[in-house]
Amino acid sequence: MTTAEWPATRTGGGGLRRLSALLWRRPFAALSALVVPPLAWFLLIYIAALAVLFVAAFWSVDPFTGEVVRDFTFQNFQDVATLPTYRHIVYRTVLIAAAVTVTDAILAFPVAYFMARIAGPRLRLVLTTLVVLPLWSSYLARVYAWRLILAHDGALNWALSLVGLPSLAIGYSNWAMWIVFSYIWLPFMIMPVFAALERVPNSYFEASQDLGGRGLRTLRKVVLPLAMPGLVAGSIFTFSLTLGDYITPVLVGGPGSDFIGNVVYANVGVANNIPFAAAYATVPLVMMALYLWLARRIGAFEVM
């Protein structure tokens, strides 16, 4: 470093030191410097997009010209609430999303418990890798694989015919969507539950045994309450991801298996009815808000 460069470097370093000292003396300023940029990005990208979506839901489409009419109307929400077809699609979407969430919770809990409390370090690493391994492949590849398995002439019916059992007509049906969704989102339930159970101290189990708590009582009074943060986090993933999906119903669902996302996609790309698509897209948002409110009411967030 030359003599001419030394003062500039020293001055720059002094400026950084003064800024560091200023932030150290004012913790609120340091916290604001960390929080404001991502918060501003969140407000600009996510909240602003939702605001535009909500405003567009009150517009309409001219039936003759197909142009969007920016006049305030409740007609789109009235159609969503009163037309039987759209109501049934909402019911189907919510029921299958709830069934997938419950199924994944039942399947994920014993796997996560074994990984967190029973398996050794090496086996735990192997199991964790196996759980997340499907996520390394394409979403479409996994759905198409299940499509080949559940088809009428697929691998499942072929295997059943080998052992003399009748074939199952579950391909291209709501049952197929339930199975595929449960498989696809299962890792999103296992990993949060595993993380919650891994943090449970061993002393809690010892204390429960000392107080006479047997296996089922310890599971109900100790394990489940402490695993609730992971179950809630995993259920938010599985429920919301199923609500917003529209690819799996197209690939493995049969006639009458449309989801909310399929209706939104059709009205945006085919019917060119963006206001109605915006109104229908608010349904999953309302469902998730109600789901989070219900989870809070039952105290699921109090143990987080």
N, C-alpha and C positions, 0 to 999 in steps of 0.2 A: 504494500500500500504506500502510495506517495504521500509527501507532506501536504500537497494540495487537497488530496482526498480525505485526509484525516479529520479536518473540522466538520465536513459535511456528514461523515459517518457518525461523528460524535454528536452532532446536532440532532440527527435523526434518532439515534439511540436515546438522547435526552428527551425528545418528544414522546417516544414510546414509554419511557419511564414516567414522565409526567402524566400521560394518559392512564397508565396503570395505577399510579398513586391516586389519581382522581377517582377512578372506578373503585379502588379499595376503600377510600374514605366515604364513598356514596354507594352502598350496596344496591340501592334501588335503581340507580343509573346503570349499574352493571347488569342487573336482572332485566331492565328494560331493553338494553342493547342486545340481549340474547333472545328475548321473547318477541319483541316488536316485529322483526323481519319475518319470521315464520307465521306470526299471527296476521300480519298484513297480507301475506301471500294466501293464507287460508281464507281470509275475508274476501279477497279479490277474486280468487278462483272458485272456491266452493260455495260460500254464502251468496256471492253475487250471482252465480249460475242458478242456484236454487231460487233466488228472488226473481230472476228472469223467467224461470220455469213456472213459478206460481202466478206471475202476472199474465203470462201467455195463456194460462189455463182459463182465464176469464174472457178471452177473445173468441171469435167465431170465424167460420169460413163461408164466404158467399157461395150458395149452391149453384149459381149460374156461371160465375167467372172463376171460382176456385181460389180467389184471393182472400188473404187473411183480413178480416174486419176487426179493427182495434177498438171495438165498443164493448163496454162492460156488460157481461151476461153470466148467469149461473147455469145456462143450458147444458154445458159440458158436464158439470157435476151432477145435474139432474139426470142426465142420460146414464152416467155411471151408477147412480143410486137406484134408478127405476127400471132400466132395461134388463130383463132377466138374463140375457146372454152374458153381459158384462158382470153382473152380480155372481153368476155361477163360476165365471173364470176367476174372480177374486176369491170365492170360497175354495175352489180347487187349489189355487196357489197357496193360500194360507194353510189349508189342511195338510197338503203334502210337505210344506216347509216345516210345520209343527211335527209331522210324523218323522221326517228326516232328522230333526233336532233330537227328538226323544230316542230314536234308534241309535244315533251316533253317541249319545250320552251313555246308553246302556252298553254299547260295544266298547266305548273308549275307557270307561272307568276301570274295569279289571285289567286292561292292557296297561294303562297308565300306572295303576297301583303296583303291578308286578315290576314295571320298569323302575319305579321310584323307590319301592320299599323292599323288594326281594332280590332282584337281579344284581349281580356284581358289576363292577365298573366296565369290564370288557363286554359282558353280555348286554349291559345297558347301552353301550355305544353301538353294538350291532343292532339292537332293537330300534334305537333312535334312527339309525340309518335306514332301516327297513321301513319305518313309518314315513319318513320324508322322501324316500326314494321315488314313489309315484309322482311327487310334485316336480321331479326333474324332467318328466316327459311331458309332451304336449297335452293340453286339456282335450283337444279333439281326438288325439290318438287313444286316450283312455275311454272316451265315450264310444268311439267306433269299435274298440275292443269289446266293450260290453254289448254293443249292438250285434256283433257277431256271435256272442255267447247266448244272448236271449232271443235271437231270431227263431222263427218257427222251425227252420232247418239248421239251427245253430248248434254250438257245442253242448249246451245244456240238454236239449232234447235228444241229441245223439248219445250222450252219456246215459240218460235215463233209459233209452231203448236197449242199450247193451245189457242192463240189469233187469230187463223185463218190465219196467215201469212205464205208465202212460206219459205222453208228452205234456208239457205245461204250456198253455197258451198265454204267456205273460209278455211275449215280445210285442213292442209297439203298443203299450198300454200304460195306465197310471202306475201299475205295479212295477213296470220296468223303470219308469222315472224315479220311483221311490228307491229302488235298489241302486240305480246308478248314482243318484244324488247322495245317498248314504255312503257309498264307496268313495266318491270324489271328495267330499268334505270331511271324511273321517279324520285325516291328519290334523285338520284345524280344530278338532275337538280333543284329540289325544294329547297334543303338545301343551295346551294351556292347563289341562288337568294334571299332566305329569309335572309341570313346573310348580303347580300349587301343592301337590303331594310331596314333592321333593323337599319343600321348605318346612314340612312338619317335623319338629324335633322328636327324636326317639324317646325322650323323657315323657312325652305325652302318652305314648303307648304304655310305658312302664307304670306311669301313675294310674292309668285306667285299669291295668291288671292288678295293681296293689289295692285299688278300691273295689275289686271284685267284678269289674266289667269284663264280660266274656266277648267273644268275637263279634257277634251281631250288635251287641250294645255299644261296643267301642266303635264299630263302623257307623252306627246311627248317631252317637253322641259326640264323637271326636273326629272321625275321618271325614264324614260328609260335610259338617259345617266348615271345616278347614279347607275342603276341596271346593267349596261353593264359588270362590272367585274364579277358579279355572273352569268350572262348569258354566258359569254365567258368561265368561269370555268366549268359550267355545260355542255356546248356544247362540251368542250374537253373531259369530261368524257363520255358522251353519244356517241359521234362520234367514239372515239378511242375504247371504249368497244364493240361497234357493229362491227367495222372493224375486231377486233381480235377474235370474237366469232366463234365457230364452233360446239357447242353443240346444241343450239337452231335450227339451220338449219337441223340438223339430226333428232331432235325430232318432230318438228312441220312443217318443210318444206317438200314440195313434190318433185317429180322428177324435176330435173333441178333447184333446189334451193340451190346448193352448194355455199359456201362462200370461200373467200381466205383461211381461216383457214382449211376448209375441204380438199382443194387441198394440202396444206402443210402437213396435217396429213396423207393423203393417200400416198404421196410421201416419207414420212419418215417411216411409219409403214408397208405399203403394197408394194409399188414399189421399196423401198429402193434406191430412187434417192435423196439423201441428197443435192447434189449441186443444183438441180432444186428447191427443197423445200426452200433452202436458198435464191435463187434468187427471188422466188415468195413471200417469207416472207419480202423482202425489199419493196414490193409495199405498205403495210400499213404504213411503216416508211416514205416513200416518200409522201404519202397522208397526213399524219399528219404534216410533215414539210411544205407542201404547205398550209395546213389549218392554221397553226400558222402564216405563212408569210402573208396570206391574212388577217387574223385578225389584224395583226400589220399594214398592209397597210391601212386598213379602220379606224385605230385609236382606236381599241378596248382596247389596253393595256395602252393607254395614261391616262385613267381615273382610272387605278388601283392604 
